[in-house]
């Protein structure tokens, strides 16, 4: 443990004599004196061995999360990175205080400085998650509001409105700057007092995660459309027309506007030859996709019809990504799914994925659910087929959807993961959510498509999905120069796919069809 990590490391035995009154660099005239004094008296802080507080020092992500957790009273959970703050970081991540991409649970960024905007988000999610503010009022009062990243708008607006944060003498909040220890103490204590119920900190050993009863392994059928017929959902399980549990395993295309040559009938048939019974057609909406080039729809229709001829189930994927709010193109989505659901109304092979990966400054209740309700009603005019719905944070916020699920039949909730980034915490989220889950996209790489290939972690995911009877589509059938691609560069899928044309990822995935 590095000695520079001062007050936010809480050993089993606290140095209780290091009260704020004794810090040589915290005088009564200091603006942060009261906050430091209270936090020390409650047992949240201890100082350096030389009895200094070092108020202008920069806080790391692990330090900030740890002290917020202790003020909040958060119980630690087991983590996997081996970092000193693992227990609290794992609990905070699972509690939804921050997202995996902001502080990956692998621990490599735990000791980096935390930005003000992220610190405010964590503090507000911990103490005042339901607090709201007026956008126009805060926008007018904060001179550098435009420097905020969109995902932090709600937290910062709420924090400013209720007095948890203030602007500096120039009316700036400097959202992307680091936050000092003194500033962090002030922000945390303001929020904690608004929440109330402050109590002394009593160090405890890291708590093991709550034991959950192991799920009975699902005995599920594979096979194609001719064998299983029209699918529906019973409880949390996808079942065939006879009510038997069924799983779909297959590939997702990459963006059809870029790699449409791997979404032809011969390419799709080649995956079926390895045992796949599912193909996902990823039609990007932005990034040169459908919104700007309607002709990509014809490529999608060709791919869908090809999969159907191969006796495969097929997902029509409205692939939002950079356009993270599904409401952005809701009108276009409604028109598109009206056409697709009418075209394939009576075809049992077709599933509809209506929002690939919602992301950015959005919520389930305000953005995704209203969008989903509209598009589901459009599809239901023509089809009772399976509808797959994403959730915020790149289709990982299943816990938010579970609090306010959609009504209706044959609706499943997608979860997307990449083995190098998403580990036990996301598997536990799936196990706990109580929703019918369909993994419509996953990769053996890190979340950016590169790194790895992480086959040990990927195998844990395969075992987990087998245990829970979860269907999946792997990203992606193409020869792009990235770890997650199933094919090596220059592979030709038109004459079949030989084992020598499979990448390391592709060999692993194809062997699991």
Phi and psi in degrees as a GROMACS rama.xvg file:
@    title "Ramachandran Plot"
@    xaxis  label "Phi"
@    yaxis  label "Psi"
@TYPE xy
-76.7635  133.494  UNK-2
-67.6416  -20.8054  UNK-3
-68.1901  -18.9492  UNK-4
-80.2893  103.608  UNK-5
-93.7456  -93.8054  UNK-6
-77.093  -14.2817  UNK-7
-95.8301  3.83551  UNK-8
-95.5714  125.7  UNK-9
-115.237  102.791  UNK-10
-75.9153  168.676  UNK-11
-62.8429  -28.5846  UNK-12
-116.3  115.545  UNK-13
-81.242  149.459  UNK-14
-87.4901  81.4116  UNK-15
-70.9875  -16.2876  UNK-16
-75.387  -13.5534  UNK-17
-82.5282  60.8006  UNK-18
-72.5531  161.494  UNK-19
-60.6141  -31.0937  UNK-20
-63.5166  -21.3279  UNK-21
-96.3822  -4.34045  UNK-22
-68.0216  126.565  UNK-23
-68.9653  -20.4824  UNK-24
-109.926  20.0985  UNK-25
-126.559  94.8866  UNK-26
-90.9156  162.086  UNK-27
-62.143  -20.5475  UNK-28
-82.8512  -9.40286  UNK-29
-69.0571  138.769  UNK-30
-63.7545  -23.8734  UNK-31
-98.2821  5.70183  UNK-32
-56.0098  -48.2984  UNK-33
-63.5133  -42.6346  UNK-34
-64.9148  -44.9765  UNK-35
-64.4191  -40.5184  UNK-36
-60.6408  -49.8064  UNK-37
-62.4287  -44.3181  UNK-38
-66.0454  -35.0766  UNK-39
-69.4072  -42.7915  UNK-40
-65.3236  -32.077  UNK-41
-75.7541  -11.9658  UNK-42
92.0861  10.5092  UNK-43
-76.8537  -24.8366  UNK-44
-126.754  151.084  UNK-45
-140.618  160.595  UNK-46
-102.622  -171.842  UNK-47
-70.3523  164.147  UNK-48
-62.5714  -25.1569  UNK-49
-87.4823  14.0364  UNK-50
63.7755  34.3021  UNK-51
-108.502  158.719  UNK-52
-103.946  -30.9702  UNK-53
56.46  63.4329  UNK-54
-63.2772  -26.4558  UNK-55
-89.9889  2.09203  UNK-56
-67.8963  153.539  UNK-57
-89.3699  138.139  UNK-58
-91.3172  140.94  UNK-59
-87.0928  169.649  UNK-60
-61.3193  -44.8877  UNK-61
-64.6549  -40.1862  UNK-62
-65.2284  -45.2392  UNK-63
-62.4087  -49.2543  UNK-64
-62.9263  -38.8781  UNK-65
-63.8171  -45.737  UNK-66
-71.7243  -36.273  UNK-67
-60.8953  -42.5667  UNK-68
-62.1346  -37.7235  UNK-69
-74.8253  -37.2269  UNK-70
-65.4585  -39.1998  UNK-71
-69.4009  -33.0009  UNK-72
93.6946  28.1678  UNK-73
-73.9321  134.401  UNK-74
-84.1712  132.457  UNK-75
-68.6499  153.862  UNK-76
-125.75  161.169  UNK-77
-72.3861  141.145  UNK-78
-121.537  -178.26  UNK-79
-123.062  -3.23614  UNK-80
-86.0047  -17.9415  UNK-81
80.7488  5.46004  UNK-82
-77.0563  152.35  UNK-83
-59.9602  -27.3964  UNK-84
-97.0311  9.95545  UNK-85
-49.7446  -47.0032  UNK-86
-61.0395  -44.6673  UNK-87
-75.7361  -36.1358  UNK-88
-63.91  -42.2982  UNK-89
-63.0355  -43.9732  UNK-90
-65.1728  -41.1021  UNK-91
-67.1093  -40.5612  UNK-92
-63.2091  -47.1315  UNK-93
-67.0333  -24.4398  UNK-94
-81.1525  -2.38513  UNK-95
79.8014  19.322  UNK-96
-72.7883  -27.8261  UNK-97
-151.313  172.421  UNK-98
-103.154  156.822  UNK-99
-58.5673  -35.0833  UNK-100
-75.8141  -19.403  UNK-101
-76.0358  -41.5986  UNK-102
-140.533  90.0462  UNK-103
-56.8055  138.042  UNK-104
-70.1847  -4.08796  UNK-105
-72.5796  -14.124  UNK-106
92.4419  -5.01384  UNK-107
-70.1997  -17.759  UNK-108
-109.602  6.72399  UNK-109
-57.7864  -35.3406  UNK-110
-94.736  11.7709  UNK-111
-84.0238  152.786  UNK-112
-59.791  146.025  UNK-113
-98.4623  141.324  UNK-114
-77.4717  159.122  UNK-115
-61.9766  -42.4806  UNK-116
-65.1734  -38.6936  UNK-117
-70.5357  -39.4112  UNK-118
-59.9826  -42.7954  UNK-119
-64.1464  -41.8916  UNK-120
-58.7182  -46.2658  UNK-121
-63.2904  -45.646  UNK-122
-61.8979  -45.2735  UNK-123
-69.4347  -40.5658  UNK-124
-64.1548  -31.6139  UNK-125
-75.1422  -50.825  UNK-126
-99.8493  -34.3857  UNK-127
-135.738  57.5295  UNK-128
-65.3735  -22.3655  UNK-129
-97.9286  1.66819  UNK-130
-72.0621  140.607  UNK-131
-131.639  162.354  UNK-132
-141.674  177.942  UNK-133
-97.6958  117.898  UNK-134
-58.0241  -49.892  UNK-135
-62.2149  -39.6857  UNK-136
-65.4256  -45.8766  UNK-137
-71.6651  -40.0792  UNK-138
-57.4738  -39.1404  UNK-139
-74.6113  -24.397  UNK-140
-92.0103  -26.7948  UNK-141
-101.529  114.29  UNK-142
-66.7639  -32.2551  UNK-143
-106.292  30.323  UNK-144
-56.9479  -34.2618  UNK-145
-64.0613  -16.9051  UNK-146
-79.6128  -12.8636  UNK-147
-65.7851  140.766  UNK-148
-75.4301  143.002  UNK-149
-56.5182  -32.3163  UNK-150
-67.4833  -13.2769  UNK-151
-104.504  2.49221  UNK-152
-53.9343  -54.7408  UNK-153
-59.4221  -46.1784  UNK-154
-64.9391  -46.1987  UNK-155
-67.9275  -41.7644  UNK-156
-60.2267  -44.532  UNK-157
-65.1368  -43.9708  UNK-158
-64.0171  -41.0351  UNK-159
-68.318  -40.2131  UNK-160
-66.6111  -33.8732  UNK-161
-99.0887  6.14865  UNK-162
85.564  16.3616  UNK-163
-75.8646  -33.7933  UNK-164
-128.264  157.273  UNK-165
-133.008  159.985  UNK-166
-80.0911  163.837  UNK-167
-80.9454  -168.4  UNK-168
-64.1244  -17.7226  UNK-169
-100.457  7.08796  UNK-170
76.7219  21.283  UNK-171
-106.661  149.828  UNK-172
-109.857  -8.55132  UNK-173
48.8338  61.1895  UNK-174
-61.6979  -27.3215  UNK-175
-101.694  4.37541  UNK-176
-79.7286  162.705  UNK-177
-71.4016  161.195  UNK-178
-113.595  137.971  UNK-179
-82.6669  169.085  UNK-180
-65.4765  -40.5669  UNK-181
-65.4074  -44.0013  UNK-182
-62.378  -41.722  UNK-183
-61.7572  -43.488  UNK-184
-58.21  -43.03  UNK-185
-64.3821  -47.3193  UNK-186
-62.8356  -45.3185  UNK-187
-62.7999  -46.3531  UNK-188
-69.0684  -35.9865  UNK-189
-61.185  -46.0023  UNK-190
-68.0887  -41.648  UNK-191
-63.569  -38.1338  UNK-192
-69.2645  -35.5736  UNK-193
-65.6496  -35.4006  UNK-194
-72.3568  -36.5231  UNK-195
84.5511  -177.763  UNK-196
63.4856  45.5596  UNK-197
-75.0208  139.318  UNK-198
-144.183  159.337  UNK-199
-64.0048  145.543  UNK-200
-84.9443  130.034  UNK-201
-120.987  110.108  UNK-202
-58.9331  139.427  UNK-203
-134.274  161.889  UNK-204
-69.4485  156.664  UNK-205
-58.6953  128.57  UNK-206
-83.5739  140.158  UNK-207
-75.8043  150.744  UNK-208
-62.416  149.138  UNK-209
-59.4685  136.889  UNK-210
-75.099  135.525  UNK-211
-116.928  143.999  UNK-212
-64.2702  133.137  UNK-213
-64.6667  137.099  UNK-214
-71.1056  144.594  UNK-215
-66.5314  127.539  UNK-216
-54.6488  135.284  UNK-217
-84.9023  124.801  UNK-218
-89.2446  107.979  UNK-219
-123.118  149.069  UNK-220
-84.0318  152.002  UNK-221
-108.06  -135.556  UNK-222
84.1592  166.917  UNK-223
-95.5579  -165.196  UNK-224
-66.0637  -39.0714  UNK-225
-63.4213  -28.0144  UNK-226
-86.3985  -37.5012  UNK-227
-106.006  -22.1353  UNK-228
69.8936  -149.289  UNK-229
-75.6007  128.297  UNK-230
-89.2562  153.515  UNK-231
-149.786  175.779  UNK-232
-110.862  129.594  UNK-233
-122.947  115.02  UNK-234
65.077  -117.793  UNK-235
-107.904  8.50754  UNK-236
-112.399  137.633  UNK-237
-76.4168  129.769  UNK-238
-131.25  161.299  UNK-239
-88.8092  -173.654  UNK-240
-67.0912  -15.6539  UNK-241
-95.9836  5.05805  UNK-242
81.0325  12.8548  UNK-243
-91.0193  138.621  UNK-244
-57.3481  137.729  UNK-245
-136.495  146.378  UNK-246
-125.201  143.568  UNK-247
-112.062  132.763  UNK-248
-129.673  130.1  UNK-249
-173.574  -159.799  UNK-250
-114.578  152.555  UNK-251
-102.242  141.834  UNK-252
-68.0152  164.549  UNK-253
-83.812  -170.056  UNK-254
-57.1002  125.035  UNK-255
-62.9964  -25.3278  UNK-256
-73.806  -16.9436  UNK-257
-108.424  -43.2905  UNK-258
-123.826  40.905  UNK-259
-63.2107  -20.7455  UNK-260
-68.0772  -11.5229  UNK-261
-105.797  16.0501  UNK-262
-123.209  27.0108  UNK-263
-84.4627  170.998  UNK-264
-62.6316  -39.8729  UNK-265
-66.2996  -39.5749  UNK-266
-66.6421  -43.5876  UNK-267
-65.1576  -42.3051  UNK-268
-60.583  -33.6332  UNK-269
-64.7437  -34.1511  UNK-270
-71.1178  -36.0813  UNK-271
-63.0075  -33.0484  UNK-272
-62.5361  -25.4618  UNK-273
-89.7574  -3.27356  UNK-274
111.29  1.41895  UNK-275
-67.5059  141.434  UNK-276
-121.693  18.1974  UNK-277
-146.742  141.81  UNK-278
-136.482  134.832  UNK-279
-110.097  127.535  UNK-280
-101.232  104.81  UNK-281
-88.6002  97.7718  UNK-282
-97.8531  98.4718  UNK-283
-58.3356  144.33  UNK-284
-90.6508  -52.9628  UNK-285
-91.7237  -162.785  UNK-286
55.5066  42.2289  UNK-287
82.4617  11.8543  UNK-288
-90.6478  -146.766  UNK-289
-58.6006  -38.3078  UNK-290
-61.9399  -38.8186  UNK-291
-98.6684  -15.7314  UNK-292
-141.896  91.2975  UNK-293
-64.2789  -17.5781  UNK-294
-66.1526  -18.8817  UNK-295
-63.642  -22.2728  UNK-296
-61.7719  -35.5717  UNK-297
-67.6719  -36.2168  UNK-298
-64.2879  -40.0294  UNK-299
-62.0258  -46.5934  UNK-300
-60.9303  -41.0452  UNK-301
-60.1043  -42.4912  UNK-302
-67.9259  -42.7484  UNK-303
-60.3422  -48.5437  UNK-304
-63.8492  -34.6369  UNK-305
-65.0792  -44.7654  UNK-306
-62.6211  -40.8818  UNK-307
-61.0484  -40.9511  UNK-308
-66.9331  -20.5494  UNK-309
-89.9491  9.06442  UNK-310
65.2795  29.0424  UNK-311
-105.164  153.124  UNK-312
-78.0308  152.925  UNK-313
-143.377  137.433  UNK-314
-103.868  126.067  UNK-315
-89.9963  109.049  UNK-316
-105.669  112.557  UNK-317
-80.6335  95.7409  UNK-318
-92.5546  75.7711  UNK-319
-73.4146  141.987  UNK-320
-146.71  -78.9975  UNK-321
-66.0751  -28.9723  UNK-322
-86.5833  72.253  UNK-323
-64.0335  -25.9332  UNK-324
-89.6726  115.462  UNK-325
-62.17  -20.7638  UNK-326
-70.4633  -16.917  UNK-327
-57.0219  -44.7546  UNK-328
-120.126  40.7308  UNK-329
-63.4593  -37.8711  UNK-330
-63.3857  -44.8558  UNK-331
-65.3961  -38.2296  UNK-332
-63.6366  -42.6175  UNK-333
-61.2952  -43.511  UNK-334
-64.4768  -43.2439  UNK-335
-64.1016  -48.2744  UNK-336
-73.4029  -24.6318  UNK-337
-63.515  -43.8971  UNK-338
-67.5263  -45.9828  UNK-339
-67.0231  -42.4803  UNK-340
-68.6205  -28.4336  UNK-341
-74.4786  -41.1868  UNK-342
-63.4612  -39.5808  UNK-343
-112.517  27.6627  UNK-344
-55.0751  -42.8007  UNK-345
-100.461  9.10121  UNK-346
-96.0907  117.263  UNK-347
-72.5726  -6.642  UNK-348
-81.4023  -19.7499  UNK-349
-95.6202  130.901  UNK-350
-115.311  151.644  UNK-351
-118.139  114.131  UNK-352
-101.609  109.759  UNK-353
-92.384  -12.1063  UNK-354
-159.982  103.095  UNK-355
-52.4741  -68.5967  UNK-356
-141.628  82.7238  UNK-357
-57.1908  138.357  UNK-358
-159.217  171.452  UNK-359
92.0428  -152.485  UNK-360
-84.2438  65.7265  UNK-361
-134.699  165.098  UNK-362
-132.098  163.749  UNK-363
-63.0395  -49.6839  UNK-364
-69.6573  -36.3411  UNK-365
-91.4798  -24.3652  UNK-366
-122.818  -57.9415  UNK-367
-72.63  -48.2296  UNK-368
-62.9822  -45.3833  UNK-369
-59.9888  -39.8862  UNK-370
-62.3059  -49.0467  UNK-371
-60.3137  -42.2211  UNK-372
-60.8951  -38.8512  UNK-373
-67.5583  -48.0268  UNK-374
-70.6985  -36.6914  UNK-375
-59.8167  -42.5136  UNK-376
-64.0698  -33.977  UNK-377
-65.9668  -47.383  UNK-378
-64.406  -38.7468  UNK-379
-68.955  -12.9187  UNK-380
-64.1718  -25.0052  UNK-381
-123.814  -28.2755  UNK-382
-142.776  145.285  UNK-383
-105.267  22.6453  UNK-384
-67.6687  170.351  UNK-385
-66.3587  131.385  UNK-386
-115.979  127.018  UNK-387
-104.574  128.795  UNK-388
-122.186  127.197  UNK-389
-81.68  174.952  UNK-390
-136.599  166.96  UNK-391
-57.5143  167.414  UNK-392
59.6191  54.2722  UNK-393
56.4681  44.2962  UNK-394
61.5063  48.0851  UNK-395
-126.831  -8.4631  UNK-396
-86.7677  54.3793  UNK-397
-61.8516  -31.7745  UNK-398
-65.6024  -30.2493  UNK-399
-74.9422  -42.2729  UNK-400
-61.8933  -35.7846  UNK-401
-65.4759  -26.2998  UNK-402
-72.2765  -24.3384  UNK-403
-149.572  66.5937  UNK-404
-71.7134  165.038  UNK-405
-76.2878  150.601  UNK-406
-96.6507  154.922  UNK-407
119.8  170.575  UNK-408
-99.6395  158.62  UNK-409
57.0252  41.4469  UNK-410
-113.585  131.463  UNK-411
-126.36  159.2  UNK-412
-113.178  126.356  UNK-413
-81.5674  149.553  UNK-414
-131.46  130.968  UNK-415
-112.731  136.416  UNK-416
-143.319  157.198  UNK-417
-129.825  127.102  UNK-418
-60.9782  -28.801  UNK-419
-79.4421  -8.93752  UNK-420
-120.184  -39.3642  UNK-421
-108.7  123.404  UNK-422
-127.882  -137.274  UNK-423
-54.308  -39.0342  UNK-424
-61.2061  -36.2553  UNK-425
-78.6429  -34.6799  UNK-426
-61.8607  -40.9829  UNK-427
-64.9219  -36.688  UNK-428
-62.4644  -41.1925  UNK-429
-62.9404  -46.9696  UNK-430
-61.9684  -32.56  UNK-431
-89.7674  -16.5266  UNK-432
-73.5705  -26.0191  UNK-433
73.8147  15.8415  UNK-434
-107.704  155.329  UNK-435
-72.9698  117.153  UNK-436
-111.871  138.09  UNK-437
-128.208  120.356  UNK-438
-86.742  90.2463  UNK-439
-83.406  -5.56348  UNK-440
-156.63  129.944  UNK-441
-155.14  156.04  UNK-442
-138.274  159.695  UNK-443
-84.8185  -3.81644  UNK-444
-96.6447  -168.51  UNK-445
-77.4211  174.395  UNK-446
-64.1552  -21.8021  UNK-447
-86.6679  6.03176  UNK-448
90.9681  -6.8365  UNK-449
-119.934  -175.162  UNK-450
79.2191  157.413  UNK-451
82.9991  -155.458  UNK-452
-85.4833  137.726  UNK-453
-95.9141  76.1915  UNK-454
-74.0594  -32.756  UNK-455
-63.1877  -45.9978  UNK-456
-70.1989  -36.164  UNK-457
-61.9928  -37.5762  UNK-458
-65.7354  -36.765  UNK-459
-60.1179  -39.5838  UNK-460
-67.3688  -42.098  UNK-461
-59.7967  -46.0769  UNK-462
-61.1026  -42.2546  UNK-463
-63.2658  -46.7113  UNK-464
-67.0269  -35.1897  UNK-465
-63.7132  -41.8842  UNK-466
-61.5538  -39.9868  UNK-467
-96.2968  3.17176  UNK-468
63.9057  42.2251  UNK-469
-97.6482  130.593  UNK-470
-80.4391  154.862  UNK-471
-152.602  155.439  UNK-472
-129.584  129.76  UNK-473
-90.0437  144.166  UNK-474
-100.073  119.308  UNK-475
-154.254  162.015  UNK-476
-85.7116  90.4475  UNK-477
-165.616  176.304  UNK-478
-114.292  27.7994  UNK-479
-60.9344  149.537  UNK-480
-79.3694  71.671  UNK-481
-151.362  156.537  UNK-482
-61.2833  -32.8061  UNK-483
-77.9773  -12.4418  UNK-484
-65.5736  138.156  UNK-485
-80.8274  -16.2408  UNK-486
-119.361  150.459  UNK-487
-76.217  160.356  UNK-488
-58.9639  131.842  UNK-489
86.3729  2.60916  UNK-490
-62.4822  144.127  UNK-491
-116.262  106.804  UNK-492
-86.0389  -2.78752  UNK-493
-71.572  -23.2632  UNK-494
-110.673  28.5267  UNK-495
93.5379  172.302  UNK-496
-121.236  110.835  UNK-497
-81.339  160.264  UNK-498
-61.1581  -31.6111  UNK-499
-69.965  -17.4232  UNK-500
-89.3623  -7.69988  UNK-501
-83.6423  137.34  UNK-502
-73.3129  176.984  UNK-503
-58.4365  -43.0035  UNK-504
-63.6474  -46.1731  UNK-505
-59.5699  -40.3852  UNK-506
-62.2754  -43.5638  UNK-507
-62.9045  -47.3715  UNK-508
-67.6932  -47.7975  UNK-509
-62.4441  -32.3  UNK-510
-70.67  -13.0761  UNK-511
-103.32  6.99053  UNK-512
